[in-house]
């Protein structure tokens, strides 16, 4: 049981490092052990199901991720009731999956339900609430609902700055996302320095070879492309492509 817990935790760490193949192997082993030791509706099994679903999503296997996440949500609702932090986590995971698959409406529905639970159960000054705010803002931004989106992004950033200080990847995520909102609205002079700030924080926090660094570089490339700086944009896009090949392999939707 202890081994399974450690495998699941290590899988999450490898996922955060962007090492998805290693994460997948560890979480699958954790699930295999737990399914032999615990009932199917135990939180131990559900935790591994949930983590495996998220890693499958990262690897682009959306069908497998959907099945695992829905199974985890169904069990949690049955065991924990309709409102619980674990239920909110599963709702947020499904929102992320719908977002990755390009289903903005479905994603927004899951994210709104998750946020309502986090606010009610944990309050407003909590990192899980901040993440949920950020996720909802992201899908609203993709639907061009800029005013509501930016308000949620800034609320999330305020919570994160208060709880985490300045140089943390979650601060970089919030700064990057506000910059992306500016990019979509063609506010290029406001977007570029914020993208640079997010990139600098992430390089310091997680190193050069990481999905968030690739994402930051890609966003800067978009700024330069939109401003007609094709040569500079190409230089950044080539860096992104090289990083993505190293991180995800050749056969990933990215």
N, C-alpha and C positions, 0 to 999 in steps of 0.2 A: 504493500500500500504506500509506503514511504517512497519507494522507487518510482511508482507511478506518478506520485505528486511531483517529484523532482523532474521526471521526464516531461511532464506537462509544463512545468515552470520553465525548464530549459528550452522547450519548444517555443514558448512565448518570447524568450530572450533572442533566440535565433531569428524569429520572425521580425522582431524590432530591429535587428541588425540587417534585415533584408536577405537573409540566407534561408530561402523558402524550402529548398529541398531537404536540408538538415532539419528544419523545423517540422516538416511533414513526417519524416521518419520517427522523430522523437514523440510527437503527439500521437501518431498511430500506435506506437508501442505502448504508450500510456493508456490509451483507450482499450487496447487488447487485454492488458493486465486488469484494468478496472472492470471490464465486462465479465471476466472470470471470477472476480472477487466480490462484486457488489451487485445489488439488484439494478435492473435497467433504469428504474426511476430514481436512483440515488443521485445526489448532487455530484458525487465523484465521477460517475459515468457521463452525466450531462455536461459537466465542465469540460471534459475531454472532447465530447461531441461538438461543443460550441467552439473550442479552440481549433479543432480540426476543420470545421466549416470555414472559419476565418482564413486559415492557411490555404485551403482549397480555393477560396475566392482570390487570394493573392496570386495564386498560380494560374488563374484564369479558368478554372474548372467550375463554372457557375452552376451547372446542374447539380453536381455533387454537393457544392456548398449550400445550395437552396434546400436540398433534402435534409442535410445535417442540421442546419439552423432551424428549420421548421420543426424537426423532431425535438430539438432542445427546448424551443419555445413551448411546444405542446406539453412536454413533461413538466416544465417549470410552472406553467399555469395550473396544471392539475395538482401539483404538489404544494406550490407556494401560494396559490390564489392568483387572481387577475392583476393585483398590484403588488410588485415586489422589485427590489433592485435587480435581482437576477432576471426577472421578466423584462425589465427595461433594457438590460444589456442585450438580451436576445432580439428585442424589437429593433434596437440600434444596429445590431449586426445585419439584420435583414434589410434595414434602410440602406446600409453601406453596400450590400450586395446589389440591390435594385439600382443604386447610383452607378456602380461600376458597369452594370448592364445597360445603362442609358435610359432606365425607366424612371423619369423624374417624378411623375405623379405618384407612383407606387412608393418611391423612396421618401417623398415628402410625407406621405401618410404614416409610414412607420416611424420616421424621425419625430413627427409631432406627438405621436402617442408616447414615444420613449421620453421626450423632453418633459411632457406633462407629469409623468411618473417621477422622473428625477427631481423636478422642482418640488413636488409634493413630499417625497420621501427623504430627500437629502438637503433641501434648501437651495438657495441661489449661490452661496459661496462654497462651491464644491467642484472638484476637478471633473467628476463624471458629468455634472450639470454643464460645465463649461464645454466639454467635448460634445455633448448633445446639442448645445446651442450652435457650436461651430458647424456640426454636420448638417443641421437644418438650414443654416445660413447658406451653406455650400450649394444645396440643391435648389434653394430659392434663387440664388444668383444665376444658376444655369437656366432658370425660367425667366430671367430678366426682371425679377421682383427686387430691384436693387435697394430700395429704401428700407424695406423690412430686413433684407439680407445684411446690409451694412450695420444696422442697429444691433442685430444678433451677434455679428462678428465682433463688434466693439465691446459688447457685454462679455463675451467669452474671453477676449483679450484682457479686459480689466480684471476678471477673476483670476486668470492665469498669472498675470503680472503680480497680483497681490499674494498669491500662494506659492509662486515658483521663483520670483525674482526676474532677472533679465536674460540670461544666456541658457535657455532651455529649449529643446526642440519643439515643445508645444507653443512657446512664444513665437518661434519662427513660423510655425504652421499658421497661427492667427495673422501674423504680419503678412505672410505670403498670400493668404486668402483675401485680405482686404485689398492688397495690390492687384489680385486677379479681378476683383470687382471693378477697380479703376481701369484695368486693361479692357474689360468688356465694354466699359462706358467711354473708351478712347481717351482717357485721362492719362496719357503716357508719361508726362513729366512727374506725376504723382506716383505712378506705378513703379517706375524703374528703381528709384532709391529704396523702396520697400522690398522689392525682390532681391536687391543686393544685400540688404540687411538680413533677410531670411537666409540667404545663401551663406553669408558669413557666420551666422549663428550655427547653422547645421554643419558646416565644414568643421567648425571647432568642436561641436558636440559628438558627431558620429563619423567623421572622417570623409574621405573623398568618394569612396565607392559605397553608395547607399541610395536607395530609391528616392528619398526626399531631396538629396543633392541633385540627382538627375532631374527631378521635377522642377526644382528652382532654376536650374540651367535652361530647361525647356521654356519656362515662363519668360525668362530674360530674352531668349531667342525670339519668342512671339512679339515682345515689345519692339525689338529691333526690326523684325519683319514688317510689323504694322507701320513703322516709321520710315520704311523704305531703305533701311540699312541692310541690304540683302547679304552682303559679304560677311558682316558681323553675325547676322542671324545664322548663316550657314555654318560658320565656325562653331557656334554654340550647339546647333542641332547635331553636328557630327560628334561632339563630346557626349551629348545625351544618348545618341544611338549606340556608341561604344559602351557606355555605362549600362544601358538597358540590356544589351547582349550579354554582358558579363553577369548582371544580376539575375535576369529572367530566363536566359537561354534564347534560342532562335524561334521557338514556337509559342510565343506568348502574344496575346492581343496587343500589348503595348508596342 
